[in-house]
Amino acid sequence: MNKANTADLALMDEEVFYERLAKEHRKLYTLAYSYLRSEADALEAVQEASCRAWMKRKQLKNEQAFTPWLLRITINCCMDELRRKKRVVLTEKLEEEPQEMRSSDRLDLERAMSRMKPKYRHAVMLKYYQDMTTTEIAKVLNKPEGTIKTWLREGLRLLRKYL
């Protein structure tokens, strides 16, 4: 039996913690990128989430909840960054033509997603951007499965309305 299975997460040593964290790194980055739409911001959010997870590791009592717990911390870091960006006032004018053009459909989808309440947006992003099941989303967002199903249905209804 390996050390991660026998040790309580509250007493998890640094090496085991970082092994488990490394296994989830790609998933964390993909999740952060789906929220922040910037490689640099996504990497920063994953780093911040990793740091927060290390500092709060003693609060996690159930080893099976490690991944949903880590995803929830990452979402919170992304939401903090999005709130911070809203407060930043741009002082320079944006270039007339962006260097990288994105399809209008993609822009329309992003605008529609940004208009949704965060609870619906979280559920839709986890389901369709991260390919998570309703059960997995419920664990990450710490809500009943029925609530997640309702949020997904309402989120999709709103997307149809906005698009």
Secondary structure, 3 states (H helix, E strand, C coil): CCHHHHCCHHHCCHHHHHHHHHHHHHHHHHHHHHHHCCHHHHHHHHHHHHHHHHHCHHHCCCHHHHHHHHHHHHHHHHHHHHHHHHHCCCCCCCCCCCCCCCCHHHHHHHHHHHHCCHHHHHHHHHHHHCCCCHHHHHHHHCCCHHHHHHHHHHHHHHHHHHC
